[in-house]
Amino acid sequence: MTTLIPRPPYTPDELKALYPADLELQLVQVLLRHGERTPVSPRFQNAGLAPFWPYCSAVRQLKSVVLDRPTGKFDTLEWKRRLETFGPRDEPVLAAGPRGELDGVCDMGMLTDRGRETTYDLGVRLRRLYVEQLGFLPRTLSDADSLYLRATPIPRALDSVQETFTGLYPASARAQPFPPPTIVARAPGDETLFPNDSNCRRFAALSRAFAQRAADRWNGTDDMAYLNKLYGRWMPPESPRVAVDSRPRLSGIMDTINSTLAHGPETRLPKEFYDAKGRAIIEKIGVEEWFAGYKESREYRVLGIGGLMGDVVSRMVGSVERSTADGEYEVARSLDQKALRDGKGATPVRFGLSGCHDTTLAAVLASLGAFDTDKWPPYTSHIAIELFRKQGGTSNSSVKGQAKNSSWFGSLFSSVKPGTPPPGIGRKQSDELTAEEKAKLNGYYVRLRYNDEVVSVPGCKPQGKHLDGDESFCTLEAFKAIVDKYVPTNWKSQCRADVKAPAFPAKPEPAGY
């Protein structure tokens, strides 16, 4: 699958069923795949496909921060980028599009104009739901202190977060002046917002083992023979047959097919690449190759996506505890101790946007036993992880109001300082929680929506682990217990350990329990 075709906005009856009156929405965390992009590497030039595509108008109007040395102040330099490449004898030449275009030419894997449109449109849809229909977020934003924004180090993910934020809160819905929002990023070696096999040797070994198993299962099948009939004539001489582990890999062929389908007729492959049966086979095999490990192996879940899921749960628990662990620690404009003790500058996070990738979304769902499909996540797919509070006690908003002026709230921030994790029980293993700590989670529920469709976690189905009458609302205690089983204790250390150990578990370790 390539471009997402979003469903219509929820009807009033659907909203009533999806958001029961006795549950109050408290925190929403959205993980979004970037929008449409160019292929991550050039392929199939022998089939007439141009290596460089002219779909990136943003590079015509870039802006950078520069220091004006005489004044000591920063200024903005406006510039445009042209891409250079190798010529016939390695002399430098300008990269050009299929019609000789020199400007607006995309780099490999770059978010295109179409990708900017669809991620902006995602922001519009999120605004329609959370602002206009539910009234959960304000119509006009005075600052971004209640928003947790993050992206991977890959530029298309950052660009997609910025576009989605702009759709959610366009300039007309932001107060003037509007303080610059914080967008959190990590160094590549610390990144857990996608499965980081480049910086985790053990996870790379596991990934190779599951990929090889997929190759052994599929390379000699009738399905692969069918793909060879379609694409074999376009494979390079050094790798003449289509296979899971051919060069290009089968997943690379899928990448180019999906990228071309998302864009104009000038960057199209021959028609046999778009055969419906062939595309279905590629997706089915690709999903097994890349994501079966999350369903079958606890270690795969721990190293591949456990760090991110630990962060997601920690922010939910931080929201319950009313501490900076809800994401405020990362985005607060000030961690001044006196201000926090006085309740000033303490703004609970209500909404998060994290720009990530297809491998992130499928890994999150598969690790929860909730990816029951052989369809690859389309561009601009998203998962909304929603935290609800059961109505009946003090209202959420009034608790927040009281909290800012209470001494106990101030004490939560007393140890907050840069370099020190925020306080709370979010990262504490469920089986280590005291009865008093477990009681804090009572009355809270977690629900996931993937591309606006509700998904359920199998471990939440038993009685007492979900909202009465609706298994899709998992109790926070049960959800945390499921995730805790694959949250790493020291990810970098675990990435270096047992690199050559057997890759497959000795007995089944199904996800979602």
C-alpha positions as CSV (number, residue, x, y, z in Angstrom):
1,M,0.0,0.0,0.0
2,T,1.3,3.5,-0.7
3,T,-0.8,6.7,-0.1
4,L,-3.3,6.5,2.7
5,I,-6.9,7.2,1.8
6,P,-8.3,8.6,5.1
7,R,-11.8,7.7,6.2
8,P,-14.4,10.5,6.6
9,P,-14.6,12.3,10.0
10,Y,-16.4,10.5,12.7
11,T,-20.2,11.0,12.8
12,P,-21.9,12.2,16.0
13,D,-23.0,8.6,16.7
14,E,-19.5,7.3,16.1
15,L,-18.0,9.9,18.4
16,K,-20.5,9.0,21.1
17,A,-19.5,5.3,20.9
18,L,-15.7,6.1,20.6
19,Y,-15.6,8.6,23.4
20,P,-18.0,7.5,26.2
21,A,-19.4,10.3,28.4
22,D,-18.1,8.7,31.6
23,L,-14.5,8.8,30.3
24,E,-12.5,12.0,30.2
25,L,-9.6,12.2,27.7
26,Q,-6.4,13.3,29.4
27,L,-3.4,12.6,27.2
28,V,-3.0,11.8,23.5
29,Q,0.2,10.6,21.9
30,V,0.3,10.4,18.1
31,L,3.0,8.4,16.3
32,L,3.0,9.3,12.7
33,R,4.8,7.9,9.7
34,H,6.3,10.6,7.4
35,G,4.5,11.5,4.2
36,E,5.3,10.5,0.7
37,R,9.0,10.6,-0.3
38,T,11.4,9.6,-3.0
39,P,13.0,6.1,-2.9
40,V,15.8,5.8,-0.4
41,S,18.2,4.8,-3.2
42,P,18.0,5.0,-7.0
43,R,16.8,1.8,-8.7
44,F,15.5,0.6,-12.1
45,Q,17.1,3.3,-14.2
46,N,17.2,0.5,-16.8
47,A,13.4,0.5,-16.8
48,G,13.4,4.3,-17.6
49,L,13.0,5.6,-14.1
50,A,14.8,8.9,-13.5
51,P,17.2,8.7,-10.5
52,F,16.3,12.3,-9.4
53,W,12.8,13.6,-9.0
54,P,11.6,17.2,-9.3
55,Y,9.0,17.1,-6.5
56,C,10.7,19.0,-3.7
57,S,9.8,22.7,-4.0
58,A,11.0,23.4,-0.5
59,V,14.6,23.4,-1.6
60,R,14.0,26.5,-3.6
61,Q,13.3,28.5,-0.5
62,L,15.4,27.3,2.4
63,K,16.3,29.4,5.4
64,S,19.2,29.0,7.8
65,V,20.3,30.7,11.0
66,V,23.6,32.6,10.6
67,L,25.6,34.7,13.0
68,D,26.2,38.3,12.1
69,R,29.7,38.7,13.5
70,P,29.8,42.5,13.9
71,T,26.6,42.7,15.8
72,G,26.8,39.3,17.6
73,K,23.2,38.6,16.6
74,F,21.7,35.8,14.6
75,D,20.0,36.5,11.3
76,T,18.3,34.5,8.6
77,L,19.9,33.5,5.3
78,E,17.5,32.6,2.5
79,W,19.0,30.3,-0.1
80,K,18.1,27.5,-2.6
81,R,19.7,24.1,-2.9
82,R,20.9,22.4,-6.1
83,L,22.0,18.8,-6.0
84,E,25.3,17.7,-7.5
85,T,26.2,14.2,-8.6
86,F,28.8,12.2,-10.6
87,G,29.1,12.7,-14.4
88,P,30.3,10.1,-17.0
89,R,34.0,10.4,-16.0
90,D,33.3,11.3,-12.4
91,E,33.3,15.0,-13.1
92,P,30.7,16.9,-11.1
93,V,27.3,17.5,-12.8
94,L,24.0,18.9,-11.6
95,A,21.4,16.3,-10.8
96,A,18.4,16.9,-13.1
97,G,14.8,15.7,-13.2
98,P,13.3,13.7,-16.0
99,R,12.7,16.9,-18.0
100,G,16.1,18.5,-17.2
101,E,14.8,20.3,-14.1
102,L,17.7,21.7,-11.9
103,D,15.7,23.3,-9.1
104,G,13.3,21.6,-6.8
105,V,15.2,18.3,-7.2
106,C,14.8,15.8,-4.3
107,D,17.5,14.0,-2.5
108,M,17.1,10.3,-1.8
109,G,14.4,9.5,0.7
110,M,13.3,13.2,0.9
111,L,9.8,14.3,1.8
112,T,8.2,15.5,-1.4
113,D,5.6,18.2,-2.0
114,R,2.9,15.5,-1.9
115,G,4.3,14.3,1.4
116,R,4.0,17.8,2.8
117,E,0.4,18.0,1.6
118,T,-0.7,14.7,3.2
119,T,1.0,15.4,6.6
120,Y,-0.5,18.9,6.7
121,D,-3.9,17.2,6.0
122,L,-3.3,14.8,8.8
123,G,-2.9,17.8,11.1
124,V,-6.2,19.2,9.8
125,R,-7.9,15.9,10.6
126,L,-6.4,15.8,14.1
127,R,-7.7,19.4,14.6
128,R,-11.1,18.4,13.4
129,L,-11.3,15.6,16.0
130,Y,-9.5,16.9,19.0
131,V,-10.3,20.6,18.7
132,E,-13.5,21.0,16.8
133,Q,-15.4,17.8,17.7
134,L,-14.1,16.8,21.1
135,G,-13.0,20.2,22.4
136,F,-10.0,18.5,24.0
137,L,-7.5,21.0,22.7
138,P,-8.0,24.8,22.6
139,R,-9.0,26.5,19.3
140,T,-6.2,29.0,19.6
141,L,-2.8,28.2,21.0
142,S,-0.9,30.8,23.0
143,D,2.2,28.6,23.3
144,A,3.3,25.0,22.7
145,D,4.1,24.2,26.4
146,S,1.3,21.6,26.5
147,L,2.6,19.8,23.3
148,Y,5.3,17.2,23.2
149,L,6.9,17.3,19.7
150,R,9.6,14.9,18.7
151,A,11.2,13.5,15.5
152,T,13.9,11.0,14.5
153,P,17.2,12.4,13.0
154,I,16.0,11.6,9.5
155,P,14.9,14.9,7.9
156,R,11.6,13.6,6.4
157,A,10.4,12.8,9.9
158,L,11.1,16.3,11.2
159,D,9.5,17.9,8.1
160,S,6.4,15.7,8.6
161,V,6.0,16.7,12.3
162,Q,6.3,20.4,11.3
163,E,3.7,20.0,8.6
164,T,1.3,18.1,10.9
165,F,1.7,20.7,13.6
166,T,1.0,23.5,11.1
167,G,-2.2,21.7,10.0
168,L,-3.2,21.2,13.6
169,Y,-2.5,24.8,14.6
170,P,-2.1,27.0,11.5
171,A,-0.8,30.5,11.9
172,S,-4.4,31.8,12.2
173,A,-4.9,29.6,15.3
174,R,-1.7,30.7,17.1
175,A,-1.5,33.7,19.2
176,Q,0.9,36.5,18.2
177,P,3.6,36.5,19.2
178,F,4.0,32.7,19.5
179,P,7.0,31.4,21.3
180,P,9.0,28.9,19.2
181,P,7.9,25.3,20.0
182,T,10.4,22.8,21.3
183,I,11.0,19.8,19.0
184,V,12.9,17.0,20.8
185,A,15.6,15.0,18.9
186,R,18.2,12.5,19.8
187,A,21.6,11.6,18.4
188,P,21.4,8.5,16.1
189,G,23.2,6.3,18.6
190,D,20.5,7.1,21.2
191,E,17.4,6.9,18.9
192,T,14.6,4.6,19.9
193,L,11.8,6.2,17.9
194,F,12.5,3.6,15.2
195,P,14.0,0.1,15.4
196,N,17.7,1.1,15.5
197,D,19.6,-1.8,14.0
198,S,22.4,0.5,13.0
199,N,23.3,1.1,16.6
200,C,22.2,-2.1,18.2
201,R,24.4,-5.1,17.2
202,R,22.2,-7.7,18.8
203,F,19.1,-6.4,17.2
204,A,20.8,-6.3,13.9
205,A,21.7,-10.0,14.3
206,L,18.1,-10.8,15.2
207,S,16.8,-8.8,12.2
208,R,19.2,-10.7,9.8
209,A,18.1,-14.0,11.2
210,F,14.4,-13.3,10.7
211,A,15.1,-11.9,7.2
212,Q,17.0,-15.0,6.3
213,R,14.2,-17.2,7.6
214,A,11.8,-15.2,5.3
215,A,14.2,-15.8,2.4
216,D,14.4,-19.5,3.1
217,R,10.6,-19.7,3.3
218,W,9.7,-17.7,0.2
219,N,12.5,-17.7,-2.4
220,G,11.5,-21.0,-3.9
221,T,7.7,-20.6,-3.9
222,D,5.2,-20.1,-6.6
223,D,4.6,-16.5,-5.3
224,M,8.3,-15.6,-5.9
225,A,8.1,-17.3,-9.4
226,Y,5.2,-15.0,-10.2
227,L,7.2,-11.9,-9.1
228,N,10.1,-13.1,-11.3
229,K,7.8,-13.2,-14.3
230,L,6.7,-9.6,-13.6
231,Y,10.0,-8.0,-12.6
232,G,12.8,-10.4,-13.6
233,R,13.7,-8.7,-16.8
234,W,14.5,-5.5,-15.0
235,M,16.9,-7.1,-12.4
236,P,20.6,-6.3,-12.7
237,P,22.9,-8.9,-14.3
238,E,24.7,-9.5,-11.0
239,S,21.4,-10.4,-9.3
240,P,19.2,-11.6,-12.0
241,R,16.4,-13.2,-10.0
242,V,13.9,-11.5,-7.7
243,A,14.2,-12.8,-4.1
244,V,13.8,-11.7,-0.5
245,D,17.6,-11.2,-0.4
246,S,18.2,-10.2,-4.0
247,R,19.9,-6.9,-4.9
248,P,17.8,-4.9,-4.9
249,R,16.0,-6.7,-2.0
250,L,12.4,-7.5,-2.4
251,S,11.6,-4.8,0.2
252,G,13.6,-2.3,-1.9
253,I,11.6,-3.1,-5.0
254,M,8.4,-2.5,-2.9
255,D,9.9,0.8,-1.8
256,T,10.4,2.0,-5.4
257,I,7.0,0.8,-6.5
258,N,5.3,2.6,-3.6
259,S,7.3,5.8,-4.1
260,T,6.4,6.0,-7.8
261,L,2.8,5.3,-7.2
262,A,2.6,8.3,-4.9
263,H,3.8,10.8,-7.5
264,G,3.5,11.9,-11.0
265,P,3.5,10.0,-14.4
266,E,7.0,11.2,-15.2
267,T,8.4,9.0,-12.5
268,R,6.6,5.7,-13.3
269,L,7.9,2.2,-13.8
270,P,6.6,-0.2,-16.6
271,K,3.0,-1.3,-15.9
272,E,3.9,-4.8,-14.8
273,F,5.4,-3.3,-11.6
274,Y,1.8,-2.3,-10.6
275,D,0.2,-5.7,-11.0
276,A,-2.2,-6.0,-8.1
277,K,-1.4,-9.6,-7.3
278,G,2.3,-8.9,-7.4
279,R,2.0,-6.0,-5.0
280,A,0.0,-8.0,-2.6
281,I,2.6,-10.8,-2.6
282,I,5.4,-8.2,-2.0
283,E,3.6,-6.7,1.0
284,K,2.8,-10.1,2.5
285,I,6.4,-11.2,2.3
286,G,7.7,-7.8,3.5
287,V,5.5,-7.8,6.5
288,E,6.7,-11.2,7.6
289,E,10.4,-10.4,6.9
290,W,10.3,-7.1,8.9
291,F,7.7,-7.6,11.6
292,A,7.3,-11.3,12.5
293,G,10.1,-10.9,15.1
294,Y,8.0,-8.6,17.2
295,K,5.2,-11.1,17.3
296,E,7.4,-14.1,18.2
297,S,10.3,-12.9,20.2
298,R,10.4,-11.0,23.5
299,E,14.1,-10.0,22.9
300,Y,13.1,-8.7,19.4
301,R,10.5,-6.5,21.1
302,V,12.9,-5.4,23.9
303,L,15.6,-4.2,21.5
304,G,13.5,-3.1,18.6
305,I,10.7,-1.0,20.1
306,G,10.8,-1.5,23.9
307,G,12.5,1.7,24.6
308,L,9.9,3.8,22.8
309,M,7.0,1.9,24.4
310,G,8.6,2.5,27.8
311,D,8.7,6.2,27.1
312,V,5.0,6.2,25.9
313,V,3.9,4.4,29.1
314,S,6.1,6.7,31.3
315,R,4.4,9.8,29.9
316,M,1.0,8.3,30.6
317,V,1.9,7.5,34.1
318,G,3.5,10.9,34.5
319,S,0.2,12.4,33.4
320,V,-1.6,10.4,36.0
321,E,0.9,11.5,38.7
322,R,0.9,15.1,37.5
323,S,4.6,15.2,37.2
324,T,7.0,16.4,34.5
325,A,7.4,12.8,33.4
326,D,4.3,13.5,31.2
327,G,6.7,15.0,28.6
328,E,7.0,18.4,30.2
329,Y,10.5,17.6,31.4
330,E,11.6,17.6,27.7
331,V,9.7,20.6,26.4
332,A,9.4,23.0,29.4
333,R,10.7,26.4,28.7
334,S,12.2,26.5,32.2
335,L,13.1,23.9,34.9
336,D,13.7,26.7,37.4
337,Q,13.3,25.0,40.8
338,K,11.6,28.0,42.6
339,A,9.2,28.6,39.7
340,L,8.2,24.9,39.7
341,R,7.8,24.8,43.5
342,D,5.5,27.9,43.2
343,G,3.5,26.2,40.5
344,K,4.7,28.6,37.8
345,G,5.7,27.2,34.5
346,A,4.2,23.8,35.3
347,T,2.1,23.1,32.2
348,P,0.8,19.5,31.9
349,V,1.3,18.0,28.5
350,R,-1.9,17.2,26.7
351,F,-0.9,16.2,23.2
352,G,2.2,14.6,21.6
353,L,3.3,14.3,18.0
354,S,6.3,12.1,17.1
355,G,7.6,11.9,13.6
356,C,8.7,8.4,12.8
357,H,8.5,5.6,10.2
358,D,6.6,2.6,8.9
359,T,8.9,0.3,10.8
360,T,8.0,2.2,14.0
361,L,4.2,1.9,13.6
362,A,4.2,-1.7,12.6
363,A,6.6,-2.5,15.4
364,V,4.4,-0.8,18.0
365,L,1.3,-2.6,16.9
366,A,3.0,-6.0,16.4
367,S,4.7,-5.8,19.9
368,L,1.2,-5.4,21.4
369,G,-0.2,-8.3,19.3
370,A,-2.4,-5.8,17.4
371,F,-0.9,-6.0,13.9
372,D,-3.1,-8.6,12.3
373,T,-2.6,-7.7,8.7
374,D,-0.2,-8.3,5.8
375,K,-0.6,-4.7,4.6
376,W,2.4,-2.4,4.9
377,P,1.7,0.9,6.7
378,P,1.0,3.5,4.1
379,Y,2.6,7.0,4.0
380,T,1.2,9.3,6.6
381,S,-0.2,6.5,8.7
382,H,-0.6,7.2,12.4
383,I,-1.3,5.6,15.7
384,A,-3.2,7.6,18.4
385,I,-2.5,6.3,21.9
386,E,-5.2,7.9,24.1
387,L,-5.2,8.0,27.9
388,F,-8.7,8.3,29.6
389,R,-9.7,9.0,33.2
390,K,-12.9,7.5,34.6
391,Q,-15.3,10.2,35.6
392,G,-16.8,10.3,39.1
393,G,-14.2,11.9,41.3
394,T,-12.6,15.4,41.2
395,S,-12.6,16.5,37.6
396,N,-9.3,16.4,35.8
397,S,-9.1,20.1,35.1
398,S,-9.9,21.0,38.7
399,V,-7.2,18.6,40.0
400,K,-4.7,20.4,37.7
401,G,-5.8,23.7,39.0
402,Q,-5.4,22.6,42.6
403,A,-2.1,20.9,41.8
404,K,-0.4,24.1,40.6
405,N,-0.9,25.7,44.0
406,S,-0.4,22.8,46.3
407,S,2.7,21.9,48.2
408,W,2.6,18.2,47.2
409,F,2.6,19.2,43.5
410,G,5.6,21.4,44.1
411,S,7.4,18.5,45.8
412,L,7.1,16.4,42.6
413,F,9.3,18.9,40.9
414,S,11.8,19.3,43.7
415,S,14.3,16.9,42.1
416,V,13.8,18.0,38.5
417,K,17.0,19.3,36.9
418,P,18.7,18.8,33.6
419,G,20.4,15.4,33.3
420,T,18.2,13.9,36.0
421,P,15.1,11.8,35.0
422,P,11.8,13.2,36.2
423,P,10.3,11.5,39.3
424,G,7.6,8.9,39.3
425,I,6.8,5.2,38.8
426,G,6.5,5.2,35.0
427,R,9.7,3.1,34.5
428,K,9.2,1.0,37.6
429,Q,8.3,-2.6,36.7
430,S,4.7,-3.5,37.4
431,D,5.6,-6.5,39.6
432,E,7.7,-4.1,41.7
433,L,4.9,-1.6,42.4
434,T,3.5,-1.3,45.9
435,A,-0.2,-1.5,46.5
436,E,-0.3,2.2,47.0
437,E,1.6,2.8,43.7
438,K,-0.8,0.5,41.8
439,A,-3.7,2.3,43.2
440,K,-2.6,5.5,41.4
441,L,-3.4,3.8,38.1
442,N,-6.9,2.9,39.0
443,G,-9.6,4.5,36.9
444,Y,-7.4,5.1,33.9
445,Y,-7.7,3.5,30.5
446,V,-5.6,3.3,27.3
447,R,-7.1,3.0,23.8
448,L,-5.2,2.8,20.4
449,R,-6.5,3.9,17.1
450,Y,-4.5,3.0,13.9
451,N,-5.5,5.2,11.0
452,D,-8.7,6.1,12.8
453,E,-9.6,2.4,13.3
454,V,-9.7,1.0,16.9
455,V,-7.3,-1.8,17.6
456,S,-7.4,-4.1,20.6
457,V,-4.6,-5.7,22.6
458,P,-5.2,-9.4,23.3
459,G,-3.8,-9.3,26.8
460,C,-6.5,-6.7,27.8
461,K,-9.4,-9.0,26.9
462,P,-9.7,-10.9,30.3
463,Q,-12.2,-9.6,32.8
464,G,-10.9,-6.9,35.0
465,K,-8.3,-5.7,32.4
466,H,-10.5,-3.5,30.3
467,L,-13.5,-1.2,30.6
468,D,-16.7,-3.0,31.2
469,G,-18.4,-3.7,27.9
470,D,-15.5,-2.5,25.7
471,E,-12.3,-4.6,25.4
472,S,-10.5,-1.9,23.4
473,F,-10.2,0.3,26.5
474,C,-7.3,-1.4,28.4
475,T,-6.8,-0.5,32.0
476,L,-3.6,1.5,32.4
477,E,-2.4,-1.1,34.9
478,A,-2.8,-4.0,32.5
479,F,-1.4,-2.0,29.5
480,K,1.7,-1.0,31.6
481,A,2.2,-4.6,32.7
482,I,2.1,-5.9,29.1
483,V,4.6,-3.2,27.9
484,D,6.9,-3.6,31.0
485,K,7.7,-7.1,29.9
486,Y,9.7,-5.8,26.9
487,V,11.0,-2.5,28.2
488,P,14.8,-2.7,28.2
489,T,16.6,-2.1,31.5
490,N,19.8,-0.9,29.8
491,W,19.3,-0.8,26.0
492,K,22.9,0.0,25.0
493,S,24.2,-2.8,27.2
494,Q,21.7,-5.3,26.0
495,C,22.5,-4.3,22.4
496,R,26.1,-5.4,23.0
497,A,25.3,-8.7,24.8
498,D,24.9,-12.2,23.4
499,V,25.4,-11.0,19.8
500,K,26.1,-14.5,18.6
501,A,23.4,-16.3,20.7
502,P,20.6,-18.1,19.0
503,A,18.2,-15.7,17.4
504,F,14.9,-17.6,17.8
505,P,13.3,-18.2,21.2
506,A,13.3,-21.8,22.4
507,K,9.5,-21.6,23.1
508,P,6.7,-19.4,21.8
509,E,6.8,-15.8,23.2
510,P,3.6,-14.3,21.7
511,A,3.1,-10.5,21.8
512,G,0.4,-8.6,23.6
513,Y,0.3,-10.5,26.9
